[in-house]
Amino acid sequence: MKFPFVSLVSVIFASAAIHAAPAGPAPSTQAPNILFILADQWRAQAFGFAGDPNVKTPNIDRLEKQSVNFTQAVAGMPVCSPTRATLLTGQRPQTHGIFINDASLNPEAITLAKVLKAGGYDTGYIGKWHIDGHGRSSFIPRERRQGFDYWKVLECTHDYNKSNYYADGPDKLTWEGYDAIAQTRDAQEYLKSHAKTEKPFLLWLAWGPPHDPYETAPAKYRAMYPPDKIVFRDNVPEANRAAARKDLAGYYAHCAALDDCIGDLLETIKETGLDRNTIIVFTSDHGDMIESHGQQRKQRPWEESARVPMLFRFPETLGIQPRRVEGAINSEDMMPTLLGLCGISIPKSVEGFDFAGYLRGGEDPSGGATIIRCMSPFGQYTRARGGREYREVRSPRYTYVRDLAGPWLLYDNEKDPHQLNNLVGKPEYAKLQAEQDALLKCKLASQNDEFLPGADYIAKWGYKVDKSGTIRY
């Protein structure tokens, strides 16, 4: 497909192209470094600090105590490629066009890495990319790297123990052993080398786990989770518990491996002195149902799919204190928030909110609610399990969802955290349903979201998909 040309320089620097003023530069005169850690399919509930009785995450639990924890963070479209494109551009899927996996992000997109690079930052990316759309094992040339210079990347693989990548040339290389550990070691070396310079950096580390296959973590981590000891969430049906038991044991093994990787990164940050001026962000592209509500994987509107971890650890120079907050932060808000924290102007192309002021004690710029969407469900598995187009408005208190046929789901998240009691159509909740419906429609109108059938978006963007709505890869 053809992409419209957009000039990066004109978007960043022309006075007419400024979307919003940042919350103000950091108190320190030195620009902060950013270490952005992105896991794949790690749901918000699967941490010790979040109350999961199974998983062992002592390093991330320690990180959480040192961080601002957005306890209500969501993935605006809980699928891999859409979230990744949104994180980098600050745009929603209906704008950048990546609303299914394996589509190509416009090489001229205005991205976080390009803006920071123009502002004097070094940029590095290690791990899974999944927004190039030219084949999951293909070499990605520099002109499609969206502003990242240091580069050890593969488009997509879930063979974590025989994982390939490319650096600057077209020769295919292989990570040694379990790829997340090898990628973490490479990130540690990047951090050590950049601790010796005064130039700020953005390092983006994107792991493949804990995305399935679940049974492939190193043996010592698998041994930590006997399947017969797994404690289920209340919304896992009895008929699905045998499958869930096996999958959760493997899922948690991946999580434990990544927790050790976090511990190693935190130690390197401390040893090198980078903790004095480095923002650490830890999040995920979406969650994983793992048989909650009888569902699997992502694209779903329920908490296990849509909610993600979102931790910001700040250096003392920024003066932002660790705490838990309920701000309705979404995927598109990451780019403007990081730019705001760095004191860099936010391009007009950005649609998300800058939460930097909120982090410093201001108001929630979202108004307390945000939108989650599925524009075009894809994959035989998704369709077979009832996947559908939907729009969802979510606040800490309520989740309300419409599909193309009308109202679908309404939950009181405080009284019903496992979302077992759908309130749609119940007379005693008619007023609440009407209020939430009006809020959803207002939000969609403000975002120019017409909520069309998936086929309309496929046609608009010119994608070639198979009968399950999937782009071949």
NUTORDREN-832242 format. One record per residue: residue in one letter; x, y, z of N, C-alpha, C in turn. Coordinates in steps of 0.05 Angstrom, whole numbers. Layout:
REM NUTORDREN-832242
   aa    neast   nnorth      nup   caeast   canorth     caup    ceast   cnorth      cup
    A        X        Y        Z        X         Y        Z        X        Y        Z
...
END
This chain:
REM NUTORDREN-832242
   aa    neast   nnorth      nup   caeast   canorth     caup    ceast   cnorth      cup
    M       17      -24        0        0         0        0       18       25        0
    K        7       48       -9       22        73      -10       17       89       16
    F       38      102       25       36       118       49       39      147       42
    P       24      165       55       28       194       50       55      202       61
    F       68      221       47       94       231       57       89      251       79
    V      104      249      100      103       268      122      132      276      129
    S      137      301      131      164       311      137      167      311      167
    L      187      296      177      192       295      206      200      323      216
    V      218      336      202      229       361      212      207      382      214
    S      189      383      193      168       402      194      148      397      216
    V      143      371      222      124       364      243      135      371      270
    I      160      366      274      172       371      301      176      400      307
    F      187      415      287      197       441      293      179      465      283
    A      161      460      265      145       483      256      125      490      278
    S      122      516      283      105       524      305       76      516      301
    A       67      513      277       40       504      272       36      475      277
    A       58      460      282       56       431      285       58      422      313
    I       55      439      332       58       431      360       30      423      371
    H       28      398      380        2       388      389       -5      399      416
    A       14      400      434        9       410      461       35      416      474
    A       36      436      491       61       442      505       66      420      526
    P       91      411      529       96       392      550       92      403      577
    A       92      386      597       87       395      624      110      411      636
    G      131      415      620      154       430      629      178      413      632
    P      202      424      628      226       408      629      231      397      657
    A      246      376      659      253       365      684      269      384      701
    P      268      383      727      283       401      744      313      399      738
    S      323      376      731      351       373      724      356      385      697
    T      380      397      693      387       409      667      396      387      647
    Q      402      363      656      410       342      638      386      325      630
    A      383      321      604      360       306      594      360      277      605
    P      338      266      614      338       239      625      340      218      604
    N      354      197      611      355       173      594      328      158      597
    I      322      141      578      297       124      580      304       95      574
    L      299       77      592      300        49      587      271       39      587
    F      262       31      563      234        22      559      234       -8      556
    I      221      -22      574      221       -51      575      192      -60      568
    L      190      -75      546      164       -84      536      163     -114      536
    A      145     -126      551      140      -155      550      117     -160      531
    D      114     -185      522       93      -192      503       72     -210      517
    Q       48     -199      519       25      -215      529       26     -219      559
    W       38     -201      574       40      -203      604       17     -187      616
    R       -3     -201      626      -27      -188      636      -21     -174      663
    A      -37     -154      669      -33      -137      692      -36     -152      719
    Q      -50     -174      718      -56      -189      743      -34     -208      752
    A      -15     -214      734        4      -236      738       30     -226      751
    F       28     -214      775       51      -205      790       46     -209      820
    G       67     -212      835       64      -213      863       51     -188      874
    F       60     -164      865       49      -139      875       20     -135      868
    A       10     -149      847      -18      -147      839      -35     -168      852
    G      -23     -185      869      -39      -204      885      -41     -232      874
    D      -27     -238      852      -28      -265      841      -14     -284      861
    P      -28     -305      871      -17      -323      891        3     -343      879
    N        5     -344      853       22      -364      841       50     -354      833
    V       51     -332      819       75      -323      806       95     -311      826
    K      121     -315      821      142      -304      837      157     -283      821
    T      152     -257      829      165      -235      815      178     -216      835
    P      197     -225      851      208      -207      872      222     -182      861
    N      235     -184      838      249      -161      827      230     -140      817
    I      209     -149      803      189      -129      794      173     -119      817
    D      168     -135      837      154      -125      861      171     -103      874
    R      197     -106      874      215       -85      885      214      -60      867
    L      214      -65      841      212       -42      822      186      -27      826
    E      165      -42      830      139       -29      834      138      -10      858
    K      152      -18      880      153        -2      903      168       24      899
    Q      186       24      879      203        47      872      190       64      850
    S      167       56      840      155        68      816      128       81      821
    V      120       97      801       92       104      798       79       81      783
    N       60       68      796       45        46      784       18       55      775
    F       14       55      748      -12        61      737      -29       35      739
    T      -44       33      760      -58         8      766      -81        2      747
    Q      -90       22      731     -112        19      713     -103       21      683
    A      -78       18      678      -68        21      650      -79       -1      632
    V      -85        7      607      -96       -12      587      -81      -10      561
    A      -84      -31      545      -76       -31      517     -100      -23      500
    G      -97       -1      486     -120        10      471     -131       -8      450
    M     -115      -25      439     -123       -47      422     -106      -71      429
    P     -117      -90      445     -100      -111      457      -91     -132      437
    V      -74     -124      419      -61      -142      399      -32     -131      395
    C      -14     -149      387       15      -142      386       21     -118      368
    S       17     -121      342       25       -99      324       11      -73      329
    P      -15      -73      333      -29       -47      338      -17      -32      363
    T      -13      -47      384       -2       -33      408       26      -22      403
    R       43      -38      390       70       -29      385       71       -4      368
    A       54       -4      347       53        20      330       43       44      346
    T       24       40      363       12        61      379       32       72      399
    L       47       54      413       67        63      432       88       81      419
    L       96       74      395      117        89      381      107      115      369
    T       82      117      360       72       140      346       55      159      362
    G       43      149      384       24       164      399       -2      168      385
    Q       -7      152      364      -32       153      349      -48      128      354
    R      -74      130      349      -92       107      352      -92       90      326
    P     -100       65      328      -99        48      305     -115       58      281
    Q     -137       71      285     -152        80      262     -138      103      247
    T     -117      114      260     -101       135      247      -76      124      234
    H      -60      108      249      -36        97      236      -41       73      219
    G      -64       60      222      -72        39      204      -64       11      212
    I      -50        8      235      -42       -19      243      -63      -29      263
    F      -83      -42      253     -105       -52      270     -106      -83      269
    I      -89      -95      254      -85      -124      255      -55     -130      254
    N      -47     -154      261      -19      -161      261       -8     -162      232
    D       18     -158      230       34      -162      206       28     -142      184
    A       17     -118      192       15       -96      173       40      -78      176
    S       44      -61      157       68       -44      156       63      -16      165
    L       78       -7      186       76        20      195       90       38      174
    N       78       60      167       89        79      149      118       86      156
    P      137       82      138      165        89      144      169      118      150
    E      151      135      142      153       164      147      137      172      172
    A      128      153      188      113       159      213      131      176      231
    I      117      193      247      131       208      267      132      191      293
    T      155      182      301      157       164      323      172      176      347
    L      170      163      369      184       172      393      214      172      388
    A      225      151      375      254       150      370      263      172      352
    K      247      178      331      255       200      313      255      227      327
    V      235      232      343      234       258      357      256      260      377
    L      261      239      393      283       241      412      310      243      398
    K      313      229      376      339       230      361      343      259      351
    A      322      272      341      324       299      333      331      318      356
    G      324      309      380      330       325      404      356      318      417
    G      373      302      404      400       296      413      404      270      427
    Y      384      252      425      386       226      438      399      205      420
    D      414      186      432      420       161      420      396      143      422
    T      392      125      403      369       108      403      377       79      398
    G      366       60      413      372        32      409      348       14      413
    Y      346       -8      397      324       -26      399      335      -55      399
    I      325      -71      418      334       -99      420      309     -116      424
    G      306     -137      406      284      -156      410      264     -156      388
    K      238     -160      396      216      -163      377      206     -136      367
    W      201     -134      341      193      -109      328      163     -111      320
    H      156     -126      301      128      -134      293      111     -110      283
    I      124      -91      270      109       -70      256      121      -65      228
    D      137      -83      218      149       -79      192      132      -90      169
    G      120     -114      174      101      -125      155      113     -136      129
    H      138     -142      129      151      -153      105      160     -182      109
    G      147     -196      127      155      -223      133      168     -224      161
    R      160     -244      177      169      -245      205      199     -252      208
    S      211     -263      187      240      -269      189      257     -253      171
    S      246     -232      159      261      -216      139      278     -194      152
    F      299     -187      138      317      -165      146      301     -139      143
    I      305     -121      163      291       -95      163      312      -74      158
    P      312      -61      135      332       -41      128      329      -16      145
    R      350        0      146      351        23      164      328       43      159
    E      319       46      134      298        65      128      271       57      139
    R      269       32      149      244        23      161      247       18      191
    R      268       29      203      273        25      232      262       47      250
    Q      247       65      238      232        85      253      248      102      273
    G      274      107      266      290       125      282      309      111      301
    F      310       85      302      328        71      319      355       65      305
    D      377       70      318      403        66      306      416       40      315
    Y      421       37      341      431        11      351      408       -9      347
    W      414      -33      335      393       -50      325      400      -79      327
    K      386      -94      343      389      -123      344      360     -134      346
    V      348     -140      323      319      -142      322      311     -164      302
    L      289     -177      308      274      -194      289      245     -185      289
    E      233     -185      266      205      -177      265      188     -193      285
    C      189     -219      285      173      -234      304      181     -264      304
    T      185     -275      327      188      -303      331      179     -311      359
    H      169     -335      362      163      -345      389      178     -371      394
    D      199     -375      379      218      -398      384      240     -387      402
    Y      234     -385      428      251      -370      445      279     -383      450
    N      282     -408      443      307      -422      448      323     -426      422
    K      313     -416      400      328      -416      375      319     -391      360
    S      326     -368      371      315      -343      363      335     -327      346
    N      327     -319      323      344      -304      305      341     -274      307
    Y      360     -259      297      358      -230      296      377     -220      275
    Y      374     -194      268      392      -180      250      404     -156      265
    A      428     -149      258      440      -125      267      441     -105      243
    D      464      -94      237      465       -74      215      463      -87      187
    G      471     -112      184      472      -124      158      451     -145      154
    P      449     -157      130      429      -176      124      435     -205      133
    D      458     -208      147      465      -235      157      448     -242      181
    K      435     -265      180      418      -273      202      435     -284      225
    L      431     -274      249      446      -281      273      427     -296      292
    T      438     -309      312      422      -324      331      429     -317      360
    W      409     -311      376      413      -307      404      421     -333      418
    E      439     -332      436      448      -356      451      428     -363      472
    G      419     -388      471      401      -398      492      373     -385      491
    Y      361     -381      514      335      -368      517      337     -339      509
    D      323     -330      489      329      -304      477      326     -280      496
    A      306     -281      514      302      -258      532      326     -253      549
    I      339     -275      558      363      -272      575      386     -260      558
    A      390     -270      534      411      -260      517      406     -231      509
    Q      381     -224      504      375      -197      497      380     -178      521
    T      374     -188      545      379      -172      569      409     -168      573
    R      425     -188      567      454      -184      569      463     -163      550
    D      452     -163      526      460      -143      506      451     -115      515
    A      428     -114      527      419       -88      538      437      -78      560
    Q      446      -97      577      464       -89      598      490      -77      587
    E      500      -89      565      524       -79      553      519      -51      541
    Y      496      -47      529      489       -21      518      489        0      541
    L      477       -7      564      475        11      586      503       18      597
    K      520       -2      599      547         2      609      563       21      590
    S      560       17      564      575        34      546      564       63      546
    H      538       66      549      527        93      549      529      107      576
    A      536       93      597      542       106      622      567      123      621
    K      584      118      601      609       132      599      607      157      582
    T      583      163      571      579       186      555      559      205      568
    E      558      230      559      539       249      570      514      251      552
    K      514      238      529      491       240      511      469      222      521
    P      444      233      523      422       217      533      414      195      513
    F      400      175      522      393       153      504      364      143      510
    L      353      131      489      328       115      491      336       87      484
    L      333       68      502      338        40      496      311       25      500
    W      302       12      478      277        -2      478      283      -32      477
    L      276      -46      498      281       -75      501      254      -89      499
    A      249     -105      478      223      -118      473      226     -148      474
    W      217     -161      495      219      -190      498      195     -203      484
    G      199     -228      475      178      -245      464      160     -258      485
    P      172     -270      507      156      -281      528      142     -259      545
    P      121     -267      560      110      -294      565       90     -304      545
    H       89     -291      521       72      -301      500       76     -331      495
    D       54     -345      489       56      -373      483       75     -378      460
    P       88     -401      457       84      -426      472       93     -424      501
    Y       77     -434      519       81      -430      548      102     -449      559
    E      107     -471      546      123      -492      559      153     -490      553
    T      162     -467      543      190      -466      532      209     -449      549
    A      202     -441      572      220      -427      590      242     -446      599
    P      266     -436      608      287      -453      618      277     -471      640
    A      289     -495      642      279      -516      660      277     -507      689
    K      296     -491      698      296      -484      727      271     -466      733
    Y      261     -452      714      237      -436      719      212     -453      716
    R      212     -472      698      189      -490      696      185     -506      722
    A      208     -513      734      207      -529      759      194     -513      782
    M      193     -487      780      181      -471      801      151     -472      803
    Y      138     -483      782      109      -481      780       97     -508      773
    P       93     -526      793       79      -551      788       50     -545      780
    P       40     -556      758       13      -550      749       -8     -556      770
    D       -4     -577      787      -24      -584      806      -26     -565      830
    K       -8     -545      831       -8      -526      852      -21     -499      844
    I      -28     -497      819      -38      -471      808      -65     -464      821
    V      -67     -439      829      -92      -428      840     -105     -411      818
    F     -131     -416      812     -144      -403      790     -157     -377      798
    R     -160     -359      778     -178      -336      781     -207     -346      781
    D     -224     -331      795     -251      -340      798     -266     -343      772
    N     -257     -330      751     -272      -330      726     -262     -351      706
    V     -246     -370      715     -238      -393      698     -259     -415      703
    P     -275     -422      682     -295      -442      685     -283     -470      692
    E     -298     -485      706     -289      -512      714     -280     -528      690
    A     -295     -527      668     -289      -543      645     -263     -535      631
    N     -253     -511      637     -229      -501      625     -204     -503      643
    R     -207     -514      666     -186      -513      686     -163     -532      680
    A     -168     -554      667     -146      -572      661     -127     -559      641
    A     -138     -546      620     -121      -532      601     -108     -508      614
    A     -122     -494      631     -111      -470      644      -88     -478      662
    R      -90     -500      676      -70      -509      695      -43     -512      681
    K      -43     -526      658      -18      -530      643       -7     -504      632
    D      -25     -488      620      -16      -463      607       -6     -443      628
    L      -19     -441      650      -11      -422      671       16     -429      683
    A       21     -455      686       47      -463      697       69     -454      679
    G       66     -458      653       86      -449      634       88     -419      632
    Y       65     -406      632       65      -377      631       80     -364      654
    Y       75     -374      678       88      -364      701      118     -370      701
    A      126     -391      688      155      -397      686      169     -376      669
    H      156     -368      646      166      -346      630      168     -321      647
    C      147     -315      662      146      -291      679      170     -291      699
    A      175     -313      711      197      -315      731      224     -310      718
    A      227     -320      693      252      -316      679      256     -286      673
    L      235     -273      664      236      -245      658      241     -228      683
    D      229     -237      706      234      -223      731      264     -223      738
    D      277     -245      734      306      -246      738      321     -226      720
    C      311     -225      695      323      -206      676      319     -177      686
    I      296     -170      697      292      -144      708      311     -139      731
    G      316     -159      748      335      -156      769      363     -150      759
    D      371     -163      738      397      -158      726      399     -130      715
    L      378     -121      701      378       -93      690      380      -72      712
    L      364      -76      734      365       -57      756      393      -56      769
    E      406      -79      771      433       -80      782      452      -64      764
    T      450      -68      738      468       -54      720      463      -24      721
    I      437      -16      722      431        12      724      443       25      749
    K      442       10      771      454        20      796      484       21      795
    E      496       -1      786      526        -3      786      539       19      768
    T      525       25      746      536        45      727      531       74      735
    G      514       78      755      506       105      763      484      116      746
    L      474      101      727      452       110      710      426      115      724
    D      424      104      748      399       108      764      395      137      771
    R      417      153      770      414       181      777      400      198      756
    N      397      187      731      384       203      711      370      186      689
    T      358      163      697      346       145      678      317      139      686
    I      299      144      668      271       136      672      269      107      662
    I      258       90      679      253        62      671      223       58      668
    V      214       48      645      186        42      641      184       12      636
    F      166       -1      650      160       -29      646      131      -33      640
    T      125      -46      617       97       -50      609       95      -74      591
    S       71      -78      580       66      -101      561       48      -91      539
    D       48     -105      516       32       -97      494        3     -104      497
    H       -3     -124      513      -31      -132      519      -29     -155      539
    G      -52     -165      548      -53      -187      567      -58     -214      554
    D      -68     -233      569      -73      -260      560      -96     -272      576
    M     -116     -281      563     -140      -292      577     -133     -317      593
    I     -119     -336      581     -112      -362      593     -136     -375      607
    E     -157     -378      592     -182      -391      599     -200     -376      618
    S     -193     -352      626     -213      -335      640     -237     -330      621
    H     -261     -333      632     -285      -331      616     -285     -351      593
    G     -270     -372      595     -268      -393      574     -254     -383      549
    Q     -238     -362      551     -225      -349      528     -195     -353      529
    Q     -182     -349      506     -153      -350      505     -141     -327      490
    R     -116     -321      496     -100      -301      482     -111     -273      486
    K     -113     -257      464     -118      -229      466     -141     -221      448
    Q     -143     -195      442     -165      -182      426     -191     -181      441
    R     -192     -190      466     -217      -191      481     -220     -166      498
    P     -245     -159      506     -250      -135      522     -247     -139      552
    W     -243     -164      561     -242      -168      590     -214     -160      602
    E     -214     -158      628     -190      -147      642     -165     -163      636
    E     -166     -189      634     -142      -205      630     -129     -200      603
    S     -144     -191      584     -134      -185      557     -126     -155      555
    A     -143     -138      565     -140      -109      560     -122      -94      580
    R     -120     -104      605     -104       -89      625      -75      -98      623
    V      -56      -78      626      -28       -84      625      -13      -71      649
    P       10      -82      656       26       -69      676       37      -43      665
    M       41      -23      682       52         3      673       66       16      697
    L       92       12      698      109        23      719      128       43      708
    F      130       66      721      149        87      715      168       91      739
    R      193       84      737      211        91      758      228      115      750
    F      228      135      768      240       161      761      265      165      778
    P      285      178      766      308       187      783      300      210      801
    E      315      213      822      308       234      842      308      262      829
    T      323      266      808      324       292      795      298      302      784
    L      279      283      778      253       291      768      233      298      790
    G      239      290      815      222       298      837      195      285      837
    I      191      262      824      165       248      823      166      224      842
    Q      148      224      862      149       204      883      135      177      875
    P      146      154      884      133       129      879      105      128      892
    R       86      117      878       59       114      889       42       99      869
    R       18       90      878       -1        78      860      -22       99      852
    V      -28      100      826      -47       120      816      -67      106      797
    E      -90      118      794     -112       107      778     -117      121      752
    G      -98      138      743     -101       152      718     -107      133      695
    A     -125      141      677     -134       123      655     -115      125      632
    I      -90      116      636      -70       117      615      -73       95      595
    N      -68      101      569      -72        83      547      -46       82      530
    S      -46       64      511      -22        60      495      -13       86      481
    E      -32      101      470      -25       125      455      -14      147      473
    D      -17      144      499       -7       165      517       22      162      524
    M       35      140      517       63       136      525       82      155      511
    M       80      159      485       98       177      471       96      205      481
    P       72      218      483       71       245      493       80      248      522
    T       74      228      538       82       229      566      113      229      569
    L      126      212      554      155       211      555      168      236      544
    L      157      247      523      167       272      512      162      294      532
    G      139      295      545      134       315      565      153      313      588
    L      160      289      597      179       285      619      207      294      611
    C      213      293      585      239       301      576      240      330      567
    G      217      344      569      217       372      562      219      377      532
    I      210      358      516      211       360      487      183      364      476
    S      180      383      457      154       389      446      141      365      433
    I      115      363      436      100       340      426       89      346      398
    P       95      330      378       86       335      350       56      336      348
    K       46      351      329       17       353      324        5      326      316
    S       22      308      304       12       282      296        2      265      319
    V       11      271      343        5       255      367      -24      259      376
    E      -38      237      382      -65       238      391      -69      232      421
    G      -49      220      433      -51       213      461      -47      236      480
    F      -52      231      505      -50       252      526      -22      251      539
    D      -12      275      546       12       277      561        6      276      591
    F       14      254      604        9       250      632       32      260      650
    A       51      275      639       73       285      655       63      303      677
    G       44      321      671       33       338      691       18      322      713
    Y        4      302      705      -10       284      724       10      271      742
    L       32      262      731       53       249      748       64      268      768
    R       63      294      763       73       314      781       51      325      799
    G       27      312      799        6       320      817      -17      334      804
    G      -18      336      778      -40       349      764      -64      331      759
    E      -82      341      742     -106       326      736     -101      305      715
    D     -118      284      716     -117       263      696     -127      274      669
    P     -110      276      649     -118       289      624     -139      274      608
    S     -143      248      615     -163       232      601     -191      237      611
    G     -194      251      633     -220       255      645     -229      231      662
    G     -212      211      665     -218       188      682     -228      164      668
    A     -229      164      641     -238       141      626     -224      140      599
    T     -221      116      588     -207       113      562     -220       92      545
    I     -212       91      520     -225        73      500     -207       49      494
    I     -219       26      493     -207         1      483     -223       -8      459
    R     -210      -18      438     -225       -24      414     -214      -49      400
    C     -231      -63      386     -223       -83      366     -236      -76      340
    M     -221      -68      321     -231       -58      295     -237      -80      276
    S     -220     -101      275     -224      -122      256     -212     -148      268
    P     -228     -164      283     -217      -188      295     -206     -207      273
    F     -183     -219      279     -171      -236      259     -162     -262      271
    G     -158     -282      254     -149      -308      262     -171     -328      266
    Q     -167     -352      256     -188      -373      258     -195     -377      287
    Y     -175     -377      305     -180      -382      333     -198     -361      345
    T     -192     -335      338     -208      -314      350     -237     -315      341
    R     -241     -319      315     -269      -320      305     -284     -344      317
    A     -270     -367      319     -283      -391      330     -291     -387      359
    R     -277     -370      374     -283      -365      402     -300     -340      406
    G     -313     -331      385     -332      -309      389     -319     -282      386
    G     -296     -279      374     -284      -253      369     -302     -236      352
    R     -302     -210      359     -320      -192      345     -309     -163      347
    E     -319     -146      329     -313      -118      332     -326     -107      357
    Y     -312      -89      371     -325       -77      395     -311      -50      401
    R     -325      -34      416     -314       -10      428     -321      -10      458
    E     -301       -3      474     -304        -5      503     -295       21      516
    V     -310       31      535     -301        53      551     -296       42      579
    R     -272       47      589     -264        36      615     -254       57      634
    S     -264       56      658     -255        73      680     -247       54      703
    P     -234       64      724     -229        46      746     -254       32      757
    R     -277       46      755     -302        35      766     -317       17      747
    Y     -319       25      721     -337        11      703     -323        3      677
    T     -332      -19      666     -326       -28      639     -352      -30      623
    Y     -354      -15      601     -378       -17      584     -370      -22      555
    V     -382      -41      542     -374       -50      516     -399      -52      497
    R     -396      -42      473     -415       -46      452     -402      -62      429
    D     -417      -80      418     -408       -92      392     -425      -80      370
    L     -423      -89      346     -438       -77      324     -468      -80      327
    A     -477     -100      343     -506      -104      347     -517      -86      369
    G     -500      -75      386     -510       -58      408     -495      -64      434
    P     -507      -56      457     -495       -61      483     -488      -91      487
    W     -464      -96      497     -455      -124      500     -448     -130      530
    L     -431     -114      542     -421      -120      569     -421      -94      586
    L     -428      -97      611     -426       -76      631     -419      -88      658
    Y     -396      -79      669     -387       -90      694     -380      -68      714
    D     -385      -73      739     -376       -56      761     -350      -68      770
    N     -328      -55      763     -302       -67      768     -294      -67      797
    E     -306      -50      813     -301       -50      842     -315      -72      856
    K     -341      -75      850     -356       -96      863     -352     -124      851
    D     -344     -124      826     -342      -149      810     -316     -149      795
    P     -293     -151      809     -267      -149      796     -261     -171      776
    H     -274     -194      778     -270      -216      759     -291     -216      737
    Q     -307     -195      737     -326      -190      715     -344     -215      709
    L     -357     -223      730     -375      -247      728     -404     -239      725
    N     -411     -214      730     -439      -206      730     -443     -184      709
    N     -453     -192      685     -458      -173      664     -484     -158      670
    L     -483     -132      671     -506      -115      679     -522     -105      656
    V     -513     -111      631     -528      -102      608     -556     -113      607
    G     -576      -96      603     -604      -104      601     -618     -108      627
    K     -605     -105      650     -618      -108      675     -632      -82      683
    P     -658      -82      688     -673       -57      692     -662      -39      713
    E     -652      -51      735     -642       -34      757     -616      -20      750
    Y     -603      -27      727     -579       -14      719     -583        1      693
    A     -608        6      685     -614        20      660     -602       48      659
    K     -603       63      681     -592        90      681     -562       89      678
    L     -549       71      693     -520        68      691     -512       61      662
    Q     -527       42      650     -520        34      623     -523       57      604
    A     -544       73      607     -548        96      589     -525      116      593
    E     -517      121      618     -495       139      623     -469      130      610
    Q     -463      104      613     -439        93      601     -440       93      571
    D     -464       88      560     -467        89      531     -462      117      520
    A     -472      137      534     -468       164      526     -438      172      527
    L     -425      163      548     -397       169      552     -381      156      529
    L     -387      131      523     -373       117      501     -377      132      475
    K     -401      139      468     -406       153      443     -392      180      442
    C     -391      194      464     -378       220      465     -348      216      460
    K     -336      196      473     -308       191      469     -302      183      441
    L     -318      166      429     -314       158      401     -316      181      382
    A     -335      199      387     -338       222      370     -313      240      371
    S     -302      243      396     -279       260      399     -254      249      386
    Q     -254      222      381     -232       209      369     -237      202      339
    N     -259      213      329     -266       208      300     -267      178      294
    D     -279      163      312     -282       134      308     -311      128      301
    E     -315      120      276     -342       115      266     -353       88      274
    F     -336       70      285     -343        43      293     -356       28      270
    L     -340       23      249     -350         9      226     -344      -21      227
    P     -356      -37      210     -348       -65      209     -319      -68      200
    G     -306      -90      209     -278       -94      204     -272      -94      174
    A     -290     -104      158     -285      -105      129     -281      -78      117
    D     -294      -58      128     -292       -31      118     -263      -20      123
    Y     -252      -26      146     -225       -17      151     -204      -32      134
    I     -209      -58      130     -191       -74      113     -191      -61       85
    A     -215      -54       75     -217       -42       48     -204      -15       47
    K     -208        1       68     -197        28       68     -167       28       67
    W     -154        9       81     -125         9       82     -113      -10       60
    G     -130      -24       45     -120       -40       23     -105      -65       31
    Y     -112      -76       54      -98      -100       63     -109     -125       49
    K      -91     -144       43      -99      -169       32      -99     -190       54
    V     -122     -200       61     -125      -218       83     -137     -244       74
    D     -133     -266       90     -146      -291       84     -174     -292       95
    K     -187     -314       94     -215      -315      102     -219     -311      132
    S     -197     -313      148     -199      -308      176     -192     -279      183
    G     -187     -263      162     -180      -235      167     -151     -230      174
    T     -134     -250      168     -106      -248      176      -89     -241      151
    I      -70     -223      155      -50      -217      134      -30     -241      134
    R      -25     -252      111       -6      -275      110       22     -265      117
    Y       36     -281      132       63      -275      140       82     -298      136
END
